[in-house]
Amino acid sequence: MNEILNSVYGAVLPSAPYVIAAYALIWVALFVFVAIVIRGFKKSESDIALLEERVEELRTQKEAAEKER
């Protein structure tokens, strides 16, 4: 092999495991963050649906009470 290529590959390859590990860590952190955000959105959506149901129940009760008067 060429002497220049040996020096280039010798300088780059020893640090390759650290670079690969850093990229893997970043990807794992990104996936965990996205999963947490999605879980939060789903919980918020279910909470909003429950609130909408409760508001509708209260409106129905209020209308029934007004009709009794």
CYANA upper distance limits for C-alpha pairs under 8 A (distance plus 0.5 A):
  1 MET  CA      5 LEU  CA      7.47
  1 MET  CA      6 ASN  CA      7.39
  2 ASN  CA      6 ASN  CA      6.82
  3 GLU  CA      7 SER  CA      6.92
  4 ILE  CA      8 VAL  CA      6.75
  5 LEU  CA      9 TYR  CA      6.46
  6 ASN  CA     10 GLY  CA      6.30
  7 SER  CA     11 ALA  CA      6.65
  8 VAL  CA     12 VAL  CA      6.78
  9 TYR  CA     13 LEU  CA      6.15
 10 GLY  CA     14 PRO  CA      7.25
 11 ALA  CA     15 SER  CA      8.28
 12 VAL  CA     16 ALA  CA      7.10
 15 SER  CA     19 VAL  CA      6.96
 16 ALA  CA     20 ILE  CA      6.60
 17 PRO  CA     21 ALA  CA      6.50
 18 TYR  CA     22 ALA  CA      6.55
 19 VAL  CA     23 TYR  CA      6.77
 20 ILE  CA     24 ALA  CA      6.61
 21 ALA  CA     25 LEU  CA      6.53
 22 ALA  CA     26 ILE  CA      6.71
 23 TYR  CA     27 TRP  CA      6.71
 24 ALA  CA     28 VAL  CA      6.64
 25 LEU  CA     29 ALA  CA      6.57
 26 ILE  CA     30 LEU  CA      6.60
 27 TRP  CA     31 PHE  CA      6.68
 28 VAL  CA     32 VAL  CA      6.65
 29 ALA  CA     33 PHE  CA      6.60
 30 LEU  CA     34 VAL  CA      6.66
 31 PHE  CA     35 ALA  CA      6.59
 32 VAL  CA     36 ILE  CA      6.69
 33 PHE  CA     37 VAL  CA      6.73
 34 VAL  CA     38 ILE  CA      6.59
 35 ALA  CA     39 ARG  CA      6.61
 36 ILE  CA     40 GLY  CA      6.70
 37 VAL  CA     41 PHE  CA      6.75
 38 ILE  CA     42 LYS  CA      6.73
 39 ARG  CA     43 LYS  CA      6.74
 40 GLY  CA     44 SER  CA      6.61
 41 PHE  CA     45 GLU  CA      6.58
 42 LYS  CA     46 SER  CA      6.78
 43 LYS  CA     47 ASP  CA      6.65
 44 SER  CA     48 ILE  CA      6.59
 45 GLU  CA     49 ALA  CA      6.68
 46 SER  CA     50 LEU  CA      6.75
 47 ASP  CA     51 LEU  CA      6.72
 48 ILE  CA     52 GLU  CA      6.61
 49 ALA  CA     53 GLU  CA      6.79
 50 LEU  CA     54 ARG  CA      6.72
 51 LEU  CA     55 VAL  CA      6.58
 52 GLU  CA     56 GLU  CA      6.69
 53 GLU  CA     57 GLU  CA      6.74
 54 ARG  CA     58 LEU  CA      6.71
 55 VAL  CA     59 ARG  CA      6.66
 56 GLU  CA     60 THR  CA      6.67
 57 GLU  CA     61 GLN  CA      6.69
 58 LEU  CA     62 LYS  CA      6.55
 59 ARG  CA     63 GLU  CA      6.61
 60 THR  CA     64 ALA  CA      6.66
 61 GLN  CA     65 ALA  CA      6.62
 62 LYS  CA     66 GLU  CA      6.67
 63 GLU  CA     67 LYS  CA      6.73
 64 ALA  CA     68 GLU  CA      6.94
 65 ALA  CA     69 ARG  CA      7.31
